[in-house]
Amino acid sequence: MTKNTSLGFALVGCGRIARKHAQILGDGHVSGAHLVAVCDVKEERARSLGEKHGVPFYTDMHEMMRCEDKNTSVVSVLTESGLHAEVTLALSRYKKHLVVEKPMALTLDDADRMIRGCDEAGIKLFVVKQNRYNLPVKKLREALTAGRFGKIVMGTVRVRWTRDQSYYDQDEWRGSWAFDGGVFSNQASHHVDLLAWCLGEPVKVYAKTSTALVDIEVEDTGVAIIEFKGGILGVVEATTATRPKDIEGSLSILGEKGNVEIGGFAVNEMKAWNFNETLPGDDEVLKTYRENPPDVYGFGHVEYLTHVVDVIHDRSSSLVDGAEGRKSLELITAIYESTETGKEVIVGAPTPHVRLGKR
């Protein structure tokens, strides 16, 4: 495969997030990638998305893989979260690289099976964490890597979004323990990932949740306090009970020598950039490192899928592979164990009380 080869992407699942993937790939926003086919068990969804982008549509993923085998290099798994493992393992036999939306799975056992299955098939497993590619987030990581914060004191993420009853009523699986989970495992999973990516290894967590404004099995609101290695504290504030519209998806890092806050509703706008030692270019950061995305998904998917193409062509290491995606799932699992037991939980310890992913 040469760098000039365009990779064909097939999509399995044609729901809300699939429209984002299809638009990016179908409209040519990722150099070296194109959309070849879409699939959903609901024919009307598959037909609508396929016809919109001028590609074949299927209701059986195995039929799609047989018919589109020569045209497909990558398959994106965009089904409900509770089916990610099942679909990934079924597709691994076709020896195509796999992109899986967040969260990669709802249980650690499923995540391990996915990683093992893709390794045995000799294919790459990518887990979508598009917010890592936001311009202000990349600038923050640059400062962390350079040690500009000195000793890190605390990090906070806030997700204040709106998901009313009509959102959950779109599909039977939404808001269920078996196939979705609540705000921690779904909407805030990217932000939990960002916090851990910035602060390091999580050690302990204590969390509380509530179901405030909608009729679902799981939580729509939660708070978690996380202790990271070295005594750094992290706070996750997450809710889909914001009314009447989204307020923010934000990240802040506080250190002995500086502080940074990224706000906006998709971790897209640099709000504070303050350091004891000023470097050339610091006075332009607030103006330069900001984006205005059309929705809470932001612009990171373009950068993420571009990275997928680069990794496949160059055979370089993947920033967010299966093992990396598992890390945030382990933390989310510990958060849920704490909400079930009412106790502080050691991250990585057994979590027998967690209902997430149980059928």
C-alpha positions as CSV (number, residue, x, y, z in Angstrom):
1,M,0.0,0.0,0.0
2,T,1.4,3.4,-1.0
3,K,0.7,6.8,0.5
4,N,-1.2,7.7,-2.6
5,T,-3.7,4.9,-2.1
6,S,-7.1,6.1,-0.9
7,L,-8.5,3.9,1.9
8,G,-12.1,2.8,1.5
9,F,-14.2,3.1,4.7
10,A,-17.4,1.1,5.3
11,L,-19.7,2.1,8.2
12,V,-21.7,-0.4,10.3
13,G,-24.4,1.5,12.1
14,C,-26.2,4.5,10.6
15,G,-27.4,6.4,13.6
16,R,-26.6,9.8,15.0
17,I,-22.8,9.5,15.1
18,A,-22.6,7.7,11.7
19,R,-24.0,10.9,10.0
20,K,-20.8,12.7,11.2
21,H,-18.5,9.9,9.9
22,A,-20.3,9.7,6.6
23,Q,-20.3,13.5,6.1
24,I,-16.5,13.6,6.7
25,L,-15.6,10.7,4.5
26,G,-18.3,11.1,1.9
27,D,-17.5,14.8,1.3
28,G,-13.7,14.2,1.1
29,H,-12.6,16.0,4.2
30,V,-10.0,13.4,4.9
31,S,-7.2,13.2,2.4
32,G,-6.6,9.6,1.4
33,A,-9.9,8.2,2.5
34,H,-13.3,7.8,1.0
35,L,-16.7,6.3,1.9
36,V,-17.6,3.0,0.1
37,A,-20.7,1.6,1.8
38,V,-23.0,1.8,4.8
39,C,-24.9,-0.8,6.8
40,D,-27.7,-0.8,9.4
41,V,-30.2,-3.4,10.5
42,K,-32.9,-0.7,10.0
43,E,-33.2,-0.4,6.2
44,E,-34.6,3.1,6.2
45,R,-31.5,4.4,8.1
46,A,-29.1,2.6,5.8
47,R,-30.9,3.6,2.7
48,S,-31.1,7.3,3.7
49,L,-27.4,7.6,4.6
50,G,-26.3,5.6,1.5
51,E,-28.4,7.5,-0.9
52,K,-27.3,10.8,0.6
53,H,-23.7,10.0,-0.1
54,G,-24.1,8.0,-3.2
55,V,-22.8,4.7,-1.9
56,P,-24.3,1.2,-1.6
57,F,-26.3,0.4,1.5
58,Y,-26.9,-2.9,3.3
59,T,-28.8,-4.3,6.2
60,D,-26.4,-7.3,6.7
61,M,-22.8,-6.4,7.5
62,H,-21.5,-9.8,6.3
63,E,-23.2,-9.2,2.9
64,M,-21.6,-5.8,2.8
65,M,-18.2,-7.2,3.5
66,R,-18.5,-9.9,0.9
67,C,-19.7,-7.4,-1.8
68,E,-17.4,-4.6,-0.9
69,D,-14.3,-6.6,0.1
70,K,-12.0,-5.3,-2.6
71,N,-13.1,-1.7,-2.0
72,T,-12.8,-1.7,1.8
73,S,-9.7,-1.1,3.9
74,V,-11.3,0.1,7.1
75,V,-14.6,-0.6,8.8
76,S,-16.0,1.9,11.3
77,V,-18.2,0.3,14.1
78,L,-20.8,2.9,14.9
79,T,-23.5,0.7,16.5
80,E,-24.9,1.1,20.0
81,S,-22.1,0.8,22.6
82,G,-23.3,-2.6,24.0
83,L,-22.8,-4.2,20.6
84,H,-19.3,-2.8,19.9
85,A,-17.5,-6.0,21.0
86,E,-19.8,-8.4,19.3
87,V,-19.6,-6.5,16.0
88,T,-15.9,-5.9,16.2
89,L,-15.1,-9.6,16.8
90,A,-17.5,-10.6,14.0
91,L,-15.8,-8.2,11.6
92,S,-12.2,-9.1,12.5
93,R,-12.3,-12.2,10.4
94,Y,-12.4,-10.0,7.2
95,K,-8.9,-8.7,8.1
96,K,-9.9,-5.1,7.7
97,H,-8.7,-2.4,10.1
98,L,-11.4,-1.4,12.6
99,V,-12.4,2.0,13.9
100,V,-14.7,1.8,17.0
101,E,-16.6,4.8,18.4
102,K,-16.5,5.6,22.1
103,P,-16.7,3.8,24.5
104,M,-14.9,0.9,22.9
105,A,-17.0,-1.5,25.0
106,L,-19.1,-1.5,28.1
107,T,-17.1,-4.1,30.0
108,L,-13.4,-4.7,30.4
109,D,-13.8,-8.3,29.5
110,D,-15.3,-7.2,26.1
111,A,-12.5,-4.7,25.6
112,D,-9.9,-7.4,26.2
113,R,-11.6,-9.7,23.8
114,M,-11.6,-7.0,21.1
115,I,-7.9,-6.2,21.6
116,R,-7.0,-9.9,21.5
117,G,-9.2,-10.6,18.5
118,C,-7.7,-7.8,16.4
119,D,-4.2,-8.8,17.4
120,E,-4.8,-12.4,16.3
121,A,-6.3,-11.2,13.0
122,G,-3.3,-8.9,12.4
123,I,-5.3,-5.8,12.1
124,K,-5.3,-2.4,13.9
125,L,-8.0,-1.4,16.3
126,F,-8.6,2.3,16.6
127,V,-10.8,3.8,19.4
128,V,-12.3,7.2,18.6
129,K,-11.2,9.9,21.0
130,Q,-11.5,12.9,18.7
131,N,-11.2,15.6,21.4
132,R,-7.6,14.8,21.8
133,Y,-7.2,16.4,18.4
134,N,-8.9,19.7,19.1
135,L,-6.5,22.6,18.5
136,P,-6.6,24.0,22.1
137,V,-6.2,20.5,23.6
138,K,-3.1,19.9,21.5
139,K,-1.7,23.2,22.7
140,L,-2.4,22.2,26.3
141,R,-0.6,18.9,25.8
142,E,2.4,20.8,24.4
143,A,2.6,22.8,27.7
144,L,2.2,19.7,29.8
145,T,5.0,17.9,27.9
146,A,7.2,20.9,28.3
147,G,6.7,21.0,32.0
148,R,5.3,24.5,32.0
149,F,2.8,23.8,34.8
150,G,5.4,22.6,37.3
151,K,3.7,20.5,39.9
152,I,0.1,19.7,38.8
153,V,-2.4,20.4,41.5
154,M,-5.8,19.6,40.0
155,G,-7.7,19.0,36.8
156,T,-11.4,19.4,36.1
157,V,-13.7,18.4,33.3
158,R,-17.3,19.6,33.0
159,V,-20.0,18.3,30.6
160,R,-23.2,20.4,30.8
161,W,-25.2,19.2,27.8
162,T,-28.9,18.7,27.0
163,R,-30.4,15.3,26.2
164,D,-34.2,15.4,26.8
165,Q,-36.6,12.5,26.8
166,S,-37.1,12.6,23.1
167,Y,-33.3,11.9,22.6
168,Y,-33.6,8.7,24.7
169,D,-36.8,7.7,23.1
170,Q,-35.2,7.6,19.6
171,D,-33.9,4.0,20.2
172,E,-34.8,1.3,22.8
173,W,-31.1,0.9,23.7
174,R,-30.5,4.5,24.8
175,G,-30.3,5.0,28.5
176,S,-30.1,1.3,29.2
177,W,-27.4,-0.5,31.3
178,A,-27.0,-3.3,28.8
179,F,-26.3,-1.3,25.7
180,D,-25.5,2.4,26.6
181,G,-24.9,3.4,30.2
182,G,-25.4,6.9,31.4
183,V,-23.7,10.3,31.1
184,F,-20.3,8.9,32.4
185,S,-20.0,6.1,29.9
186,N,-21.6,7.9,27.0
187,Q,-21.4,11.7,26.7
188,A,-18.6,12.3,29.3
189,S,-16.4,9.4,28.2
190,H,-14.3,11.7,26.0
191,H,-13.8,14.1,28.9
192,V,-12.9,11.4,31.3
193,D,-10.3,10.3,28.7
194,L,-8.9,13.8,28.4
195,L,-8.6,14.2,32.2
196,A,-6.7,11.0,32.5
197,W,-4.6,11.7,29.4
198,C,-3.5,15.0,31.0
199,L,-3.1,13.9,34.7
200,G,-1.7,10.4,34.4
201,E,-2.5,7.2,36.1
202,P,-5.8,7.2,38.2
203,V,-5.5,5.5,41.6
204,K,-8.8,5.9,43.4
205,V,-12.3,7.3,42.7
206,Y,-15.4,8.3,44.6
207,A,-18.6,9.1,42.7
208,K,-22.2,10.0,43.1
209,T,-25.0,10.0,40.4
210,S,-28.7,10.8,40.0
211,T,-31.3,10.5,37.4
212,A,-32.8,13.9,37.5
213,L,-35.0,14.8,34.6
214,V,-35.6,11.8,32.3
215,D,-37.1,8.4,32.5
216,I,-34.1,6.0,31.9
217,E,-32.4,3.2,33.8
218,V,-29.1,5.0,34.1
219,E,-27.8,8.3,35.4
220,D,-28.2,11.7,33.6
221,T,-26.1,13.5,36.2
222,G,-22.9,12.6,38.1
223,V,-19.9,13.9,40.0
224,A,-16.6,12.0,40.4
225,I,-13.5,12.8,42.5
226,I,-10.4,11.0,41.2
227,E,-7.0,10.7,42.9
228,F,-4.2,10.3,40.4
229,K,-0.7,9.0,41.0
230,G,1.3,11.6,42.9
231,G,-1.7,12.9,44.8
232,I,-3.1,15.0,41.9
233,L,-6.9,15.5,42.2
234,G,-9.3,15.3,39.4
235,V,-13.0,16.3,39.2
236,V,-15.6,15.2,36.7
237,E,-18.9,17.0,36.6
238,A,-21.2,15.6,34.0
239,T,-24.9,16.0,33.2
240,T,-27.2,15.8,30.3
241,A,-29.9,17.5,32.4
242,T,-28.9,21.0,31.3
243,R,-31.9,22.9,30.1
244,P,-32.8,24.3,27.6
245,K,-29.6,23.9,25.7
246,D,-25.9,22.9,25.9
247,I,-23.6,25.1,28.0
248,E,-20.2,23.6,27.9
249,G,-17.8,20.7,27.5
250,S,-14.6,22.0,29.3
251,L,-11.2,21.1,30.7
252,S,-9.0,22.9,33.1
253,I,-5.6,22.2,34.5
254,L,-4.1,23.9,37.5
255,G,-0.4,23.8,38.4
256,E,2.1,25.6,40.6
257,K,3.5,27.6,37.7
258,G,0.4,28.1,35.5
259,N,-3.2,27.3,34.6
260,V,-5.1,26.6,31.5
261,E,-8.9,26.4,30.8
262,I,-10.4,25.2,27.6
263,G,-14.2,25.9,27.3
264,G,-16.8,26.1,24.6
265,F,-19.4,23.4,24.3
266,A,-17.0,20.9,22.7
267,V,-13.6,21.6,24.5
268,N,-12.9,24.0,21.6
269,E,-12.1,27.4,23.0
270,M,-9.0,28.4,24.9
271,K,-10.4,30.5,27.8
272,A,-7.3,30.9,30.0
273,W,-3.6,30.6,29.3
274,N,-1.6,31.8,32.3
275,F,2.0,30.9,33.2
276,N,4.6,32.4,35.5
277,E,7.2,32.4,32.7
278,T,5.9,34.0,29.5
279,L,7.2,32.5,26.3
280,P,7.0,34.0,22.8
281,G,3.6,33.5,21.3
282,D,1.7,33.2,24.6
283,D,-0.1,36.5,24.0
284,E,-1.6,35.1,20.8
285,V,-2.8,31.8,22.3
286,L,-6.3,32.9,23.4
287,K,-7.0,34.3,19.9
288,T,-5.4,31.5,17.9
289,Y,-6.3,28.3,19.7
290,R,-10.1,28.3,19.4
291,E,-12.6,26.7,17.1
292,N,-16.3,27.1,16.5
293,P,-17.7,23.7,15.7
294,P,-21.3,23.2,14.6
295,D,-22.1,20.7,17.3
296,V,-20.8,18.9,20.4
297,Y,-18.8,16.5,18.2
298,G,-16.4,19.4,17.3
299,F,-13.9,19.2,14.5
300,G,-11.7,16.5,16.0
301,H,-13.1,13.6,13.9
302,V,-11.4,15.0,10.8
303,E,-8.1,15.1,12.6
304,Y,-8.7,11.7,14.1
305,L,-9.6,9.9,10.9
306,T,-6.6,11.6,9.2
307,H,-4.5,10.1,11.9
308,V,-6.0,6.6,11.2
309,V,-5.0,7.0,7.5
310,D,-1.5,8.1,8.4
311,V,-1.0,5.2,10.9
312,I,-2.2,2.6,8.4
313,H,0.1,3.9,5.6
314,D,3.1,4.5,7.8
315,R,2.6,1.5,10.1
316,S,3.5,3.9,13.0
317,S,2.2,3.5,16.5
318,S,-1.4,4.5,17.1
319,L,-2.2,7.3,19.5
320,V,-5.5,5.8,20.5
321,D,-5.5,2.1,19.9
322,G,-7.4,-0.6,21.8
323,A,-5.0,-0.6,24.8
324,E,-5.3,3.2,25.1
325,G,-9.1,3.1,24.7
326,R,-9.3,0.5,27.5
327,K,-7.7,2.9,30.0
328,S,-10.6,5.3,30.2
329,L,-13.1,2.4,30.3
330,E,-11.3,1.0,33.3
331,L,-11.7,4.4,35.1
332,I,-15.4,4.7,34.1
333,T,-16.0,1.1,35.4
334,A,-14.4,2.2,38.7
335,I,-16.7,5.2,38.8
336,Y,-19.7,3.1,38.4
337,E,-18.5,0.7,41.1
338,S,-18.3,3.6,43.4
339,T,-21.8,4.8,42.6
340,E,-23.2,1.4,43.3
341,T,-21.4,0.8,46.6
342,G,-21.2,4.4,47.9
343,K,-17.5,3.8,48.7
344,E,-14.1,4.9,47.4
345,V,-12.9,2.4,44.8
346,I,-9.3,1.5,43.7
347,V,-9.0,1.8,40.0
348,G,-8.2,-1.7,38.6
349,A,-9.7,-3.6,41.5
350,P,-12.6,-6.0,40.9
351,T,-15.9,-4.3,40.2
352,P,-18.6,-6.9,40.9
353,H,-21.5,-4.4,41.5
354,V,-21.3,-2.6,38.1
355,R,-24.4,-3.0,36.0
356,L,-22.9,-1.5,32.8
357,G,-22.9,-3.9,29.9
358,K,-24.7,-6.6,31.9
359,R,-27.6,-8.3,30.0
